[in-house]
Amino acid sequence: MEFDTDKIDDATLALLFLTLHDRTRAWKGHDWNTLDRLHDKGLIENPAGKVQSVVFTDEGLRRAKDLFETMFVRKDA
């Protein structure tokens, strides 16, 4: 089975938004390969290191919010 890594990246970015704190940080408890791809795409700062959170770039934060609302916000609310 071949994975669509772009869809995985979008879902992960949306879930990172769920754990948003301190305005631009999110807990990084996700697959390292996915976090590396998000970094390569310029959506988060380098995830390597001992800190347990990642920092969104401005573009990454906007995209994460949009994806989160598209994927997880009820339309009837």
DAVEN-V262792 format. One record per backbone hydrogen bond with DSSP energy under -0.5 kcal/mol. CO is the residue of the C=O (numbers start at 1). NH is the residue of the N-H. Records with the same first field share a line. If there is no record, write none. Layout:
BEGIN
CO->NH ; NH
END
This chain:
BEGIN
3->5
4->7 ; 8
5->9
6->10
7->11
8->12
9->13
10->14
11->15
12->16
13->17
14->18
15->19
16->19
17->20
19->27
21->25
22->24
24->56
25->21
26->54
28->30
31->35
32->36
33->37
34->38
35->39
36->40
37->41
38->43 ; 44
39->42
43->57
52->28
54->26
55->45
57->61
58->62
59->63
60->64
61->65
62->66
63->67
64->68
65->69
66->70
67->71
68->72 ; 73
69->73
74->77
END
